Amino acid sequence: MKNKDIIITINNLSDISKLKELGINRFAFPLKGFCVGIPNTFLLEEIKENGYLYINRILDNEGIDNLRNVLDNLLNNIIGIIFDDLGIINLVKDKNIEKILYLSHFNTNSKSIKYYLEYVDNVIISTDITLDEIKYIIDNVNKPLCLFTYGYVGVMYSRRLLIDNYCKFYNKEYENPIKIHNDGNGFIVYENEYGTYFYHDKLFVGNVLLELPCKYYFFNSVFLNIEDIKNILEGNTKYLDISTGFLYKPTIYKLKGDENA
């Protein structure tokens, strides 16, 4: 197990000492005001440990301005940033921190990733592609990459407050997060003031990815407690509803009625 190469998102600051006991020393702190789909986020001044800022919200002009102020006041304990919004590249280009781009559904081919690597230090490869496609990307880029290895995988998010609107419209008791099912697929849905985020309800466990050469293995620990994390790292996942996602399931489908395609 390459725990020393894992970057894990932090749910509770009290978990850090226990994660260190598991051999993990790279931490990503969801930044308050700049995240969706994450119940526990942290102000910059709350982050005392060396680590990465984690930002998964698409920012508007006000958000970019607010983040610029945050980045102008970084302390030495912030060693990197993991982000989704391409506008952040311009904000951090002169910052002496590691820049990791996580475009959830777009880092799917070597050409685009090689282009992004001209502007950032690392890229987290999308979970929407197969193991063979991941291997091809790793073999055809000029920098070691980061692989999403464990955690609940984000499907989509909306800037609308979908849970709140739904409960009000149907006069239902507000519940957040909630689990929903549609056409045989299950999702965990969580909203905050910036929007609503959908996750697959099956926990992605990509142990096979640990065999591939990369710089970091990313562990999104949202909705998991420290015992869950320990068990996942030790391979004790029988009590969890797990999945290998699209590692062995290509996301290419022939449309009905298009038999000659």
N, C-alpha and C positions, 0 to 999 in steps of 0.2 A: 504494500500500500504506500502510495506516494503522498502521504498526508502533508509533508512539508511543502509540496507544490500546490496545495489546494488554497484557493481564495474562497472564503465562505462569508455570506452575508450574516450580519449580526441582528438577532432579535432582541436580546437583552444583554446589557453590558456585563451583568454578573456571569454570563456564560463564557466569557473570554478565558478566565483562568482554567475552566474545565476543558475548553477547546485546546488550550496549550498542552494539557496533559495528554490529549489525543494526538499530539504532534503537529497541530495546525497553528501557524503563526502569521497567516496572512488574512486580514479581516477587511470586509467591505461594509461600511456604515451607511445605510440609507439616510440621505440627508433630508431633514425636515423641511417641507415646503417644496421639495423637488422630486417627489416620488408619488406614484399611484400603485394601488394594489398591495401595499405593505402596511400592516397595522402599526408597527413600532418603528418610528424614525427618530433621528437624533439631531439636535442643534450642533453646530460646529464646536461650540465651547464644551459640549458634553463629551467630545471625543478626545480622550487622553492617550489612548493606545496608538502606536504607529499603524497606519492603515490607509485604505482607499475610500474616497467619497463615492457613493453609489447613487446615480441619478437615472431614473427610467421614465421621466415625464418629458413629453414634447413641450417645449417652452414657447410662450408667447413673448412679445417684446418686454413686458414687465418682468417676466420670469428671467429672461436673459440679463436684464439690468440688475435684478436682485442677485443672480448668481455671480455676476461680475464683482459685486461688492463682497460676496463671500470669498471669492478667489483672491481678492486683493488683501484679505486678512488671514491667509493660511499660515498655520504654524508648521514647524519642521516635522511634526508627527504625521502630517498628511503626505504620504509618499506617492499617491497616485489617484486616478479618477477613472471610474467605469461609467460610461454614459451612452445614451441612445440618440439624443438630438444632435444632428450634424452641425448645428450652429455653435455648439460648445467647442468645436475644433478651433475656431478663431479665438475664443476666449482663453484657451489654455495653451496656445501655440508657443508662447514665450515663458510658460511656467515650467520650472524644473521638477516636474512630477511625471510619473509613468502614465501614459494615456492609453486607455483600453476602450475600444469602440464595441458596443454591443447592440447591433441592429437586429432585433429578435428574429425577423423573418426575411432579412435581405442579405446577410453574409452567407450566400449559398453557392458561390462559384469563385474560382481562383482569380479570374480577371478583375472582378470588382474588389476583392480582398487585397490584391496586390496594389490596386490604385489607392485604397484607403490607407494602406501601410506606408504610403508616402507622407501621410499627415499624422499618423498615430503610431504608437510603439507596438500595439498588439490589437488583435481582433478576436472576439468570441464567435466561433463558427455557429451558425444557426442549427437548431435542433430539427429543422424541417427536412433534412436530407439524410441519405443512407450512410451506413458505415463506409461503403466503398467510395462514395462521393467525398466524404470527409478525408479519407486516406489520399484521394487524388489531390485535394486542395493542399494538404500538408506537404505533399511531394512536389507541388508546383508553385510555392511561394518562397520568398527569400528571407522570411523571419519565422521563428517559432511562434505558434499561435496558442490560443486558449480554447479549451473544450468544455462546454456545459456538460457536466458529468452526473450531477445529482440535483434533485429538487423538483418542485412543481413548475411546469413549463407554461409560460404565458401564451395565451391564444390571441387575445385582442384587448384593446381598451377603448372606451368612449369617454369623451369629456362630459357627457351627460351623466346625471345622477340616476342611473337606471333603477337601482333598488328602491330608492326613495320615491321615484315617480311611480313605479309599479305598485308599491304598497299604498300610496295615496289614491291611485286610480281605482284599485280593487278593494280599498278599505281593509287592508291586511296589516297585521302587526309587523312593525319594522324589525328586520333581522339582518345583521351584517357581521361577518360574511354569511352567505347562503350557498347551499348546494342545489343545482338545478340539473335536469336531464332533458335532452332533446334528441330524438331519433336514435336512441341507444347510446348517446354520448353524454358523459357527465362532466360538470364544470363546478369549480369553486369560484364564487363571485364576491369581490370585495370593492367597496367604494369609499372614497374620501372626498374632500371638497374639490379635488381636481379631476374627478371622474371615476369611472367604474372599470375594473380590471377583471378579466376572465382567465382562469387557469384550467388546464386539464385536471380532472380530479384523481387521475392515477399518477403516482409519484414516479418520475423518471429516474431509473437507475442504470447508468451506462458503464458498468464495471469494465466492459471490453475496451473502453476508451483509454483506460489506464495503461494499456499496452502500447498506445501510440505515442510517438515523440511530440511533445508540445512543451510550452513554458509553464502553463498553469492549467489546473483543472478547477472549473467553477462549480460551486455548491450553493444553490439558492435555498436557504433554510427556512423561508417563509412558511408559517403554519406548522413548523416542526419544533419540538422541544429538544433539550440537550440529550435526553435518553434516546430519542429517535435518531438523532445525528450519530451518536455513538454506535447504535445498532446497525445503521446503514453502512457506516465505515467498516464494521466488523462482519458484514454480510448477513446479519440477522434480520431479514426483512419479511419473514413469513406472515407476520401479523399486519403488514402493510399492503395496500393495493398498489402494486408496482407495474411499470411498463418499460419497455425499451423504445417507446416512441416510434420514430420512423427509421431507426437504424437498419431494420430488415424489411421495411415496408415502403417502397417507392411511392412518392406522392404524384404519380402520373396515372391519369385515368382516361379511358376512352368513353366519350359521351355516348349515351344511348341513341340509337338511330344513326350513328356515324360509323357504321361497320367498315367502310372503305378507307377510313383515316389511317 
